[in-house]
């Protein structure tokens, strides 16, 4: 019979591995159609009013981002009046669960759920929004020209899936390759977090 400490150690090791597997699965889970629709909805939607419920907590699989630079710090208090958002601020979402085969624009099978949910959001919640940009981004490893080309091909692959498989109108989508020119703020340009797909609502 095995000594008790060995059995306990083995059990704890198995539990740790199982927990790590669950955490990994959760971190790469596809955002829902609703998650994507909310992230890309125009700013005029959902303005806060008295008596409304607080917003739902953010989904860790999707990052709502802004394409505008942060406002300058002003220590002097001033009156805030309602105003529309600047013209260069557009709702956008970083979809990290869209992945590609290494060094290519071939979509991985794990990306399909996110692509389907993105397509459904564009066809349903966002059907009245006419123009979206799909951006491919890479890290800074390799030649800049090759990264530019690869990022454009990856953006094209996402657009092609949405048009051919999900029936999104071709004219609503434009694909651009950013290469490594726009790394995630506060990250190393060589970090894997920079390999991402960003969708921007250009009319939001």
PyMOL commands that set and color helices and strands:
alter all, ss='L'
color gray80, all
select helices_A, chain A and resi 4-27+33-40+109-123+144-166+170-172+192-194
alter helices_A, ss='H'
color red, helices_A
select strands_A, chain A and resi 62-66+91-95+132-137+173-179+196-201
alter strands_A, ss='S'
color yellow, strands_A
deselect
rebuild
show_as cartoon
